[in-house]
């Protein structure tokens, strides 16, 4: 497990920054945060150049050129390097605070000559089953875009990098605001594979809560509900941030790109609708689980009731003839005890009573109800899937 992975999974970043909260603009660096890894992609219509940056000052010649520079920084550690990055990109103290003190609520902030967008990316942990969210900060200037990620080893922006390598890509021929749109679009599209996974998990749980509900099933349902809530908290303000970019009057975003951002907004609304639908399904799974457990308990109680009802008269007869009264003292003291066919007749009466009660319960439909309950539950799950 990498250092950045340990930083994300084992450290309470929110508590760390809350304990050190000071005046606005004060920045505190988490001791376990990985040092920044800087990559620069400088491109125009004629070509693209990818450079690994070791000193923040190496970015300055590219920022002053007429080409578009995408500076990607992975990792929120290293106070000295970040102070130099602040000087190179002329970052406002409040903007730097939002970048370093992750996680922040997704939002859009406009400064004198920059636009800062705070967003959240989602991915799966190494086990492939647990959700992980990561803050990404986008700082847009006149001819450059600075992206800052918590995790240096993973993002959902590889598709954008591949597009930059194609000479026929619209991205290579457009300004920096189109790069901003492309990154936001990739971040929003990264939600859909995650939601597809949750859809499959919910379908599997629907069958499980009907056929074989267990406490582990209920635990998985609650885990999915918590993770869906986390997704909702990530996408809801992100939608508002995109809407703020559309309505913003900054010259850094052209009218044409605002039209593309509307498509991002529609995708964010779609993601939010799917999340809300899955949350309702997950909540209904709890009701189905409780209903299924209750039905199974009713089946068990009904079975025990039938068995008890059959054996109650048999036990009554056996109890009477187990008292062993002395017939020599009085002819009223169980004369059947000395009867030649007494035992056989008693057993026969018990069998007749048991068979009669079984026929009575069968005609009342008690035995059919067991299969009917299971069939109704499976039909309900099938209808919900359709």
N, C-alpha and C positions, 0 to 999 in steps of 0.2 A: 504494500500500500504506500503510495507516494505521500510526501509531506503535505501537499495541498489537499489530498484526500482526507488525511487525518485532521487537517485544519477545518475542513467543512463538516466532517462527521462527528468529531469528538469535542469540539470547542464550542462553548456557548458565546457566540460573537455578540449577540444582542446584550447579554448581561455584562460582557466586558466593556462595551462602549457606553452602556448606561451608567456603570460605576464611575467612568472617567469623563462623564459629560461636563463640559465647561462652557465657556463663552462661545457664541456662534462663530464658526470658522476654525475653532481649535481641532486639530487632527491628532488622533492617537492610533498608533499602529499595533496591531495584534502581534504578540511575539512569535506565534506559531504560523503566521501567514507566510506563504512561499514568496521568495524574492521575485521581482518582476522579470518576465522574459519578453523581450521586445522584438517584434518583427515588423518590417516596413515593406509595403507594396506600393511602389510608385509606378503610375501608368498613365497612358494617353492613348489616342487612337492608333498610334504606330507601334506601341510595344508596352511591355510590363517588366518591371525589375523587382525582384524580391531580395531583401537584405536583412540579415540578422544584426540588430543594433546592440552594441555593448555599452556605449556611452550615450546618454540622452541628447547631448549636444550634436551628435552625428546626424540627427534628424533635421537640423536647421537648414542646410542647403536645399533639402527637398521641399521644405515648407515654403520657401521663397520662390520656388520654380512655378512654371505655368502648368505643370502636370498635376494630377490628383494624387495625393499621398494618403494611404491608409496605414496608420500606425496602430498595430494590435499589441496590447500589453496584457500579459497573463500573470496574475499574482498581485496581492495587495500588501506585500511586505517590503522591507528595505526603505527606511525613512529617508536616507540620504538621496537615493535615486529618485524618490518621489518628489523631494524638494527641488531637484534639478529638472524633473519633468514639468513641475509647476511653472518654473521660470521659462522653460523652452516654449511651452504652449500657452503661457500667460493665463493660467487657470485662476479663476476667482476662488478665494478661500472657502466660500460656501459650496462651490462646485466640487472642490477637492474633498471636503468633508463628506458630501453625499457619495462620492466615489469610494472612499476608503472605509467609511463606517457602514459597511454592508451587514445585513440587508436593509435597503431603503424601500419605501413604497414606490412603485413605478410612477413616473411623473415626467413632465417636460418643464425645463426652466430656460428662460432666455436672458442672456447677459449682453453686454455692449456689442461684442463682435462674435459671439458664440451662441450656440444652442446646445443644451445638455439634456439628453434623454436617458432616464434610468428605466431599465426594463429587466425582465426576468426570463431566463431560459430554463427549460425543463429537460431532464434526461433520466435514465434508469441507472441505479447503482450497479456495482459489479455483480451482484446476485441476479440481476435481470428482472427482479420482481418489485423492488422498492423504489420509490420516487425520490429524486434529488432535484432541488431547484438552485439556481445560481444567478446572481446579479450580474448584469452586463451594463456598462455605462458607455454612452456614445456622445462624444464632444465634437461638434461640427463647426469648422471655421470656414474661411473663404475658399481655400483649395486643399483642405486636409480634413481627415476624420480620425479621431482618436477613440479607439474602442478599448475598454478595460474590463477584464474578466476576473472572477475570483479563481477559477480553475485554469491553470495554464495548459492542461493536457487534453481538455475536451471542450468542444463547442458544436453548434449546429450550423456553422457558417462555411463549411467546406464547399458547399455548392456555389457560394458567392466567389470563393477563391478560384474554383474551376471555371466559372464564367469569365473571370478576368484573364484567364489564359487563352481564351478564344478571341481571335482577331475580329470575328464577325459579331461579337457580343455588343448589345446596346449599351452595356455598362461601361465598356472601354471608351465609348464615344460621348458619354454624358458627363455632367458636372457632379460635384460632390453630393448634392442633395439626392441624386438618383442612387448613389452608393448608400446613403442613409436609408432610403426606401428599401433597397435590396436587403440590407441587414435586418431591418424590422420585419420584412416579409419572411425572411428565413427563420427568424425567432418565432413568429406566430405559427408558421407552418410546422415548426418542431413540436407543437402541442398535439397535432393530429395523430402521429404514430403512438404517442402515449395514450391518447383517448381510445384508440383502437384496441390497445392492450386491455384497458379497463373494461371496454365493452365485452371482450371475450371472457374476462374474469367474472363479470357479473352474470353472463350466460351460464358459465360453469357452476357458479354458486346457486343459481336458480334451480338447477337440477339437483344439486347436493342437498339443499335445504328441504327438498321434497322427498328424496329417496333415502338419504342417510344423514339427517341433521345431527350435529354434535357441538359441544362447546367450542371446539376449534373452528367450526364453520362460523359461529357467531363472532369469534375473535377476528377472523378474516374480514367479515362484513364491516366491523367497526374500523379496522385498519383502512379499508377502501374508502369509507366515509371520511376519515381524517385526511387521507391523501387527496380526495376530491375537493375537500374544503381548502386545502393548500393550493390546489390548482385554481380554484375560484378566486382566492385572494391574490393570485399572481396575475390572472387575466383581466379581472374586473378593472383595476386602476390602469392597466396597460391599455385597455380600450380608451379610457379617458385621455391618456397621454397622447395617443394617436389622434384623437379628435382635436386636442389642443394644437397639435402640429398642423392639422388641416386648417384650423381657424386662425393660426398665427399669421401676423403681417410681416414677419421678418423677410428681408431680401435674400436670405440664404436659401430659402425654399421657393422654387419657381411654381408658377400656376400649373404647369404640366405634371410636376411631381406631386402636387396636392391631389390631383385626380388619381394617381397611382396609390397614394396613401388612403384614399377612400376604399380601395379594394382591400388594403390591410385592415381597415376598420371593419369592413364586412366580414373578413375572416375571423377577426377577434370576437365579433358578435356571435358568429357561428360556433366558435370554440366555447364561448360562454353558455350558449344554448345547450350544447352537448353536455357540458359539465353539469348544468342544472338538471338536465334529464337523467343523467347517471346518478346524481345525488338522490333524486326522487326514487329511482329504481333501487338504489342501495338502502334507502329508508324503508321501502316496501319489502325488501328482503328480510328485514328484521321482523316485520309483521307476519310474513310467510313462515319464517322460522318458528315463531311462537305458536302460530296456528298449526304448523305441522307437528311440533312437539306435543301440543294439546290434543290433536287428533290421535296421535300414537298412544298417548296416555289414555284417551277414551277407549281406544281399541283394547288396550291391556285391561282396563277396568271392566269393559263389557265381557271380555273373555273370562275373566275371573268371576264375574257375576253369573254367567251361564254355568260355569263349572260348579260354583257354590250352590246355585239354584237346583242343579241336578242332584247334588250329593246331600242337600239338606233333608229331603224326605227319606233317602236311603240311610242316612245317619240316624234319623228319628226311629226308623224300624229297627236298625241294629241296636240302638240304645235301649229300646223297650225289651227286645229279646235277650239283651245282655244282663238284665236284672236278676234272672235265675230265681224266681219265686218257687217255693216248695209246693208242688201240686198235691202232696199227700195231706197237707193241712187243710186245704180248701180246694174244691173243684174250680173256683174262680181264679186261682193263681196260675194263669197261663197254661191251659190244658194242652196247647200246641207243643209244649216241651216234650211230651211223651208220645206225640203223634209220629207215625212211621215216616210220613212224607213231609214232616214239618220243615226241615232244613231246605229241601228242594222247593217247596212251595214258597218259602220266604225269599229265596234267591230269585225265583221266577217273578214274584211280585216286584222286587227291586228292579229287575231288568225291564219289566213292562212299564214301570213308572219312569225309568230313565229314558227309554225309547219314546214314550209318549211325550215327555217334556222336550226332547230334541225335535220331534215332529212339530210340536206346538211353536217352539222358537223359530224353526225353519219357515213355517207358514206366516209367522209374524214378520219375516224378512230380516231377522237379526244377523244371520250368517251372510246374507247378500250385502249388507251395509259395509262389511270389512273391505270387500273388493271395490265397492262403489266409492268409498272415501279415497282410496289410492288412485282410482281412475280419474276422479274429479280433480285431484291435486295435479296429476300429470297433464290433464287437459288444460288446466289453468296456466301452467308454465308454458305449454306450447302456444297458447293464445298470446301470452305476453311477448314471446319471442317474435311471433308473426307481426 
